[in-house]
Amino acid sequence: MKKIIASGIVFAPFVASADIMQKINENILQPFINILFAGAIMYFLFGVMKFVLNQDNETEQEEGKRHMLYGIIGIAIMVSAWGILHFVDSTVSGIR
């Protein structure tokens, strides 16, 4: 019986930190990732628009290609960050 009470005292801070981590994830990190994800998609679409509308100008097409490449890289980073956040959230939630 003493071991159960002692283990409850030892693991109590982890349960409290799991709740705090989940609230930070839901209220701060997820909206921030969503905004950055939307920005990366808009940047990619801006590059597509620049590439398509400037068929006669080679330098503008190259700039559009760069915008598309950087937009894809940004989307990949945001998807990775989203996956990492879900992994951490499920791991921390499993402690409860």
C-alpha positions in Angstrom: 0.0 0.0 0.0 2.9 2.4 0.8 4.4 1.7 -2.6 1.1 2.8 -4.4 0.9 6.0 -2.4 4.6 6.7 -3.0 4.3 6.1 -6.7 1.3 8.4 -6.8 3.3 11.2 -5.2 6.2 10.7 -7.5 4.1 10.7 -10.7 1.7 13.5 -9.7 3.8 16.3 -11.3 3.9 14.4 -14.6 0.1 14.2 -14.7 -0.2 17.9 -14.1 2.4 18.7 -16.7 0.5 16.5 -19.2 -2.6 18.7 -18.7 -0.6 21.8 -19.1 1.2 20.5 -22.2 -2.1 19.5 -23.8 -3.6 23.0 -23.1 -0.5 24.7 -24.6 -0.7 22.4 -27.6 -4.4 23.0 -28.2 -4.5 26.8 -27.5 -1.1 28.1 -28.7 0.9 25.6 -30.9 -1.9 24.2 -33.1 -3.3 27.6 -34.1 0.2 28.8 -34.8 1.0 25.8 -36.9 -2.3 26.2 -38.8 -1.5 29.9 -39.6 2.0 29.0 -40.8 0.6 26.1 -42.9 -1.9 28.5 -44.5 1.0 31.0 -45.2 3.1 28.3 -46.9 0.2 27.3 -49.1 -0.4 30.9 -50.0 3.3 31.4 -50.8 3.2 28.3 -53.0 0.1 29.5 -54.8 1.7 32.9 -55.3 4.6 31.1 -57.0 2.3 29.2 -59.3 0.5 32.4 -60.2 3.8 34.2 -60.9 5.0 31.3 -63.0 1.8 30.9 -65.1 1.2 34.7 -65.6 4.8 35.4 -66.7 5.3 32.9 -69.6 7.2 35.4 -71.6 9.6 36.6 -68.9 12.3 34.0 -68.0 13.5 35.7 -64.8 9.9 36.0 -63.4 9.4 32.3 -64.2 12.5 31.4 -62.3 11.3 33.5 -59.3 8.0 31.8 -59.5 9.7 28.4 -59.4 11.7 29.5 -56.3 8.5 30.6 -54.6 6.9 27.2 -55.4 9.9 25.3 -54.1 10.1 27.3 -50.9 6.3 26.9 -50.4 6.6 23.1 -50.7 9.5 23.1 -48.2 7.4 25.2 -45.9 4.4 22.9 -46.3 6.7 19.9 -45.5 8.1 21.6 -42.4 4.6 22.4 -41.2 3.4 18.8 -41.8 6.4 17.5 -39.9 5.8 19.9 -37.0 2.1 18.9 -36.9 3.1 15.2 -36.8 5.7 15.9 -34.0 3.1 17.8 -31.9 0.6 14.9 -32.3 3.3 12.4 -31.4 4.3 14.3 -28.3 0.6 14.9 -27.3 -0.3 11.3 -27.6 2.8 10.3 -25.6 2.2 12.8 -22.9 -1.5 11.9 -22.8 -0.6 8.3 -22.4 1.1 9.1 -19.1 -2.3 10.0 -17.5 
